[in-house]
Amino acid sequence: MFEESQQGAVTVIKGDVPLTSEHVQEATKALEKCFDAGVPMAVFDLERVPLLDSAGLELLLNAEEKFDQHGGALRIGGANRLCLEALEVTGVADHLEIFDEVTEAVRSFLR
């Protein structure tokens, strides 16, 4: 399940299920809600997401591109070791801003 919360103008999307083809549609809906408030600024919290597959990685890449096209940004925060390895090994990490902590990722929008 993926839930959204607000920290100022930044949406934080938190999940507790694998970001895999089985759950991509649910995560996509959470990301799409970020566009309702204007310029989309979001942090995808991967702390409790146990793993990512190719569908999840593709979702994050496509979402970052869409956010960028709309003048916003998608950042990753709190990625656990397995998710971080998946992001790095596949090269997806080269296209996303990744922070150790969700609070750091949220604060990065203030720069």
FENWO-V901178 format. One record per residue. RES is the residue in one small letter. PSI is psi in radians with two decimals (none if undefined). OMEGA is omega in whole degrees, -180 to 180 (NA if undefined). BURIAL is I if it has 9 or more other C-alpha atoms within 8 Angstrom, else O. Layout:
res:RES psi:PSI omega:OMEGA burial:BURIAL
res:RES psi:PSI omega:OMEGA burial:BURIAL
//
This chain:
res:m psi:2.49 omega:180 burial:O
res:f psi:2.29 omega:-179 burial:I
res:e psi:2.57 omega:177 burial:O
res:e psi:2.52 omega:172 burial:I
res:s psi:2.82 omega:-179 burial:O
res:q psi:2.37 omega:169 burial:O
res:q psi:1.58 omega:-172 burial:O
res:g psi:-2.25 omega:-180 burial:O
res:a psi:0.00 omega:-176 burial:O
res:v psi:2.28 omega:175 burial:I
res:t psi:2.29 omega:175 burial:I
res:v psi:2.15 omega:179 burial:I
res:i psi:2.09 omega:-175 burial:I
res:k psi:2.32 omega:178 burial:I
res:g psi:2.75 omega:176 burial:I
res:d psi:0.33 omega:176 burial:I
res:v psi:2.82 omega:178 burial:I
res:p psi:2.46 omega:175 burial:I
res:l psi:1.37 omega:-176 burial:I
res:t psi:3.08 omega:-178 burial:I
res:s psi:-0.53 omega:179 burial:I
res:e psi:-0.51 omega:-175 burial:O
res:h psi:0.07 omega:-177 burial:I
res:v psi:-0.68 omega:-178 burial:I
res:q psi:-0.72 omega:178 burial:O
res:e psi:-0.75 omega:179 burial:I
res:a psi:-0.65 omega:178 burial:I
res:t psi:-0.74 omega:179 burial:I
res:k psi:-0.72 omega:179 burial:O
res:a psi:-0.74 omega:179 burial:I
res:l psi:-0.68 omega:-178 burial:I
res:e psi:-0.55 omega:180 burial:O
res:k psi:-0.38 omega:-180 burial:O
res:c psi:-0.38 omega:-178 burial:I
res:f psi:-0.18 omega:-180 burial:I
res:d psi:-0.45 omega:-174 burial:O
res:a psi:0.25 omega:-179 burial:O
res:g psi:-2.23 omega:-179 burial:O
res:v psi:2.07 omega:-176 burial:O
res:p psi:2.14 omega:175 burial:I
res:m psi:2.08 omega:-176 burial:I
res:a psi:2.70 omega:173 burial:I
res:v psi:2.19 omega:175 burial:I
res:f psi:1.97 omega:-178 burial:I
res:d psi:1.98 omega:-178 burial:I
res:l psi:0.22 omega:-176 burial:I
res:e psi:-0.74 omega:-177 burial:I
res:r psi:0.08 omega:176 burial:I
res:v psi:1.99 omega:-172 burial:I
res:p psi:-0.52 omega:179 burial:I
res:l psi:2.87 omega:177 burial:I
res:l psi:2.51 omega:169 burial:I
res:d psi:-3.03 omega:-176 burial:I
res:s psi:-0.60 omega:179 burial:O
res:a psi:-0.70 omega:178 burial:I
res:g psi:-0.72 omega:178 burial:I
res:l psi:-0.75 omega:179 burial:I
res:e psi:-0.70 omega:178 burial:O
res:l psi:-0.82 omega:-179 burial:I
res:l psi:-0.74 omega:179 burial:O
res:l psi:-0.82 omega:-179 burial:I
res:n psi:-0.67 omega:179 burial:O
res:a psi:-0.76 omega:179 burial:I
res:e psi:-0.73 omega:179 burial:I
res:e psi:-0.76 omega:-180 burial:O
res:k psi:-0.73 omega:177 burial:O
res:f psi:-0.80 omega:-179 burial:I
res:d psi:-0.73 omega:179 burial:I
res:q psi:-0.43 omega:180 burial:O
res:h psi:0.26 omega:176 burial:O
res:g psi:0.18 omega:-179 burial:O
res:g psi:-2.79 omega:180 burial:I
res:a psi:2.60 omega:173 burial:I
res:l psi:2.25 omega:180 burial:I
res:r psi:2.76 omega:179 burial:I
res:i psi:2.38 omega:178 burial:I
res:g psi:2.58 omega:172 burial:I
res:g psi:0.43 omega:-177 burial:I
res:a psi:2.25 omega:176 burial:I
res:n psi:3.01 omega:-173 burial:I
res:r psi:-0.78 omega:-178 burial:O
res:l psi:-0.76 omega:178 burial:I
res:c psi:-0.72 omega:179 burial:I
res:l psi:-0.73 omega:177 burial:I
res:e psi:-0.74 omega:179 burial:O
res:a psi:-0.73 omega:179 burial:I
res:l psi:-0.72 omega:-177 burial:I
res:e psi:-0.82 omega:-177 burial:I
res:v psi:-0.64 omega:-178 burial:O
res:t psi:-0.17 omega:-178 burial:O
res:g psi:-0.03 omega:179 burial:O
res:v psi:-0.57 omega:180 burial:I
res:a psi:-0.44 omega:179 burial:I
res:d psi:-0.28 omega:-176 burial:O
res:h psi:-0.04 omega:-178 burial:O
res:l psi:2.63 omega:172 burial:I
res:e psi:2.12 omega:-176 burial:I
res:i psi:2.30 omega:-179 burial:I
res:f psi:2.57 omega:179 burial:I
res:d psi:-0.65 omega:-176 burial:O
res:e psi:2.56 omega:178 burial:I
res:v psi:-0.70 omega:-179 burial:I
res:t psi:-0.64 omega:176 burial:O
res:e psi:-0.75 omega:-180 burial:I
res:a psi:-0.72 omega:178 burial:I
res:v psi:-0.81 omega:-180 burial:I
res:r psi:-0.48 omega:-178 burial:O
res:s psi:-0.36 omega:178 burial:O
res:f psi:-0.27 omega:-179 burial:O
res:l psi:-0.21 omega:-179 burial:O
res:r psi:none omega:NA burial:O
//
